[in-house]
C-alpha cells in the first residue's frame, strides 16, 4: 500500500532533505555526502512512528526493528569513529550487555527508550562528523591488526547504512505499508 498522496514516493522530492544537496565535488565531499544521505534515510524510515511501532520486529525470525537499527547504528558510529579512528579502545562499547546482537535487543520499548536511543544515535553521529572533519581520509588506523585508511572506514560506513536502510525499508513496509525512495 503506497502512502496516500505521494504516488509511491516517501516524500515529494522538494520536501526530501536528502535531495537538497547539489552534485558533489571531490572524494571527501562525495563520501561524506553518501554517508549523510543514508543517515538521513534511516531517520526518515523511523519518522512518525510510536514506540511500539519502532520496536516491531517485522520480519520473523529476525529480531531487527527500526529501534534496534537506530541503537545498532549508534554502536557502529561509536565503534568506528571513537574506538577505531581515534584508537580510544578504553571506551566501553554501547550496549555491552548485548554484545551478541549489537543493540538489536532492548527492554520493553517506551517513549523514553526511543528518545534516549535516538539522542544517543544523533550524539554519536555528531561526534563522528567532528572526527571525520579533522581527519585526513588517507590516515592509516589499525583495524583488527591491519593498517586501514580512514577512507575505507567511510566506505564501510556507507555500506553498513545502505544495507540496514534496506532492512529498514522492509520493516517500515510491514508496519504501515509505507515504502519508497
C-alpha positions in Angstrom: 0.0 0.0 0.0 1.5 3.3 -1.0 1.4 6.2 1.3 -1.6 8.4 0.3 -0.7 11.5 -1.7 2.9 10.5 -2.6 2.4 8.2 -5.6 4.7 5.6 -4.1 7.3 8.2 -3.1 8.4 8.6 0.6 8.3 12.3 0.2 7.9 14.7 -2.7 11.4 15.4 -4.0 11.2 19.1 -3.0 10.5 18.1 0.6 13.1 15.3 0.9 16.0 16.7 2.9 18.3 14.2 1.2 17.6 15.8 -2.2 18.6 19.3 -1.2 22.3 18.7 -1.8 23.8 19.6 -5.1 26.3 17.5 -7.0 29.4 16.6 -5.0 32.9 17.6 -6.0 35.9 15.5 -4.9 36.4 12.3 -2.9 35.7 13.7 0.6 32.5 15.5 -0.4 31.2 12.5 -2.3 31.9 10.0 0.5 30.5 12.3 3.2 27.5 13.1 1.1 26.6 9.4 0.7 27.1 8.8 4.4 24.8 11.7 5.3 22.2 10.5 2.7 22.0 7.1 4.4 22.0 8.5 7.9 19.0 10.7 6.9 17.3 7.7 5.2 17.3 5.7 8.4 15.9 8.7 10.3 13.2 9.1 7.7 12.2 5.5 8.0 11.6 6.0 11.7 9.7 9.2 11.3 6.1 9.4 12.6 6.1 6.0 14.4 5.4 5.4 18.1 7.5 3.4 20.5 5.6 0.1 19.8 5.8 0.5 16.1 9.6 1.3 16.3 10.1 -1.8 18.4 8.2 -4.0 15.9 10.2 -6.9 14.7 8.5 -7.2 11.4 10.4 -10.0 9.6 10.5 -13.1 11.7 12.6 -14.9 12.8 14.9 -11.8 12.7 15.0 -9.5 15.8 15.6 -6.5 13.5 13.4 -3.5 14.3 13.7 0.2 13.5 14.5 1.0 17.1 17.1 -1.8 17.0 18.6 -0.4 13.9 19.0 3.0 15.5 20.6 1.5 18.5 22.9 -0.7 16.4 24.0 2.3 14.2 24.8 4.3 17.4 27.1 1.5 18.4 28.6 1.3 14.9 29.2 5.0 14.8 30.9 4.9 18.2 33.0 1.9 17.3 34.4 3.2 14.1 34.9 6.8 14.9 35.9 6.7 18.6 37.3 3.3 19.1 39.0 2.7 15.8 39.8 6.1 14.2 40.7 7.7 17.5 42.1 4.5 19.0 40.0 5.0 22.1 39.6 1.3 22.9 39.2 2.1 26.6 35.6 3.4 25.9 33.1 0.7 26.7 31.0 -0.4 23.7 27.5 0.8 23.7 25.0 -2.0 24.6 27.9 -4.1 26.1 25.4 -6.4 27.7 24.0 -7.2 24.2 27.3 -7.9 22.5 25.8 -10.9 20.6 23.4 -8.6 18.7 24.9 -5.2 19.0 21.9 -3.2 20.1 19.0 -5.1 18.4 17.8 -6.4 21.8 16.3 -4.0 24.2 13.9 -3.8 27.2 10.3 -3.0 26.7 10.0 -0.1 24.3 8.5 3.1 25.6 8.8 6.8 24.6 11.8 7.3 27.0 13.8 4.4 25.4 13.0 5.8 21.9 14.1 9.3 23.0 17.3 8.1 24.6 18.2 5.8 21.7 17.6 8.5 19.1 19.5 11.0 21.2 22.4 8.6 21.6 22.5 7.9 17.8 22.4 11.6 17.0 25.2 12.3 19.5 27.4 9.6 18.0 26.7 10.9 14.5 27.6 14.5 15.6 30.9 13.2 17.2 31.7 11.1 14.1 31.2 14.2 11.9 33.7 16.1 14.0 36.2 13.2 13.8 35.8 13.0 10.0 36.1 16.7 9.6 39.5 16.8 11.3 40.9 13.5 9.9 42.5 13.1 6.5 41.0 10.3 4.5 44.5 8.9 3.9 45.2 8.5 7.6 46.0 4.9 8.4 44.5 3.3 11.5 44.6 -0.2 12.9 41.6 -2.4 12.2 41.9 -5.8 13.8 45.7 -5.7 13.3 45.5 -4.5 9.7 46.6 -1.0 8.6 43.5 0.6 7.0 42.9 4.1 5.6 40.1 6.2 7.0 38.5 6.4 3.5 38.0 2.6 3.7 36.2 3.0 7.0 33.9 5.7 5.5 33.1 3.4 2.6 32.3 0.7 5.1 30.0 3.0 7.0 28.2 3.8 3.7 27.8 0.1 3.0 26.6 -0.6 6.6 24.0 2.1 6.4 22.9 1.1 2.9 22.4 -2.5 4.0 20.5 -1.5 7.1 18.4 1.0 5.2 17.2 -1.9 3.1 16.2 -3.7 6.2 14.5 -0.5 7.5 12.5 -0.2 4.3 11.2 -3.8 4.7 10.4 -3.3 8.4 8.6 0.0 7.7 6.6 -1.5 4.9 5.5 -4.3 7.3 4.4 -1.8 9.9 2.3 0.6 7.8 2.8 -0.2 4.2 5.0 2.8 3.6 7.9 2.1 1.3 9.9 4.2 -1.2 12.9 6.1 -2.0 
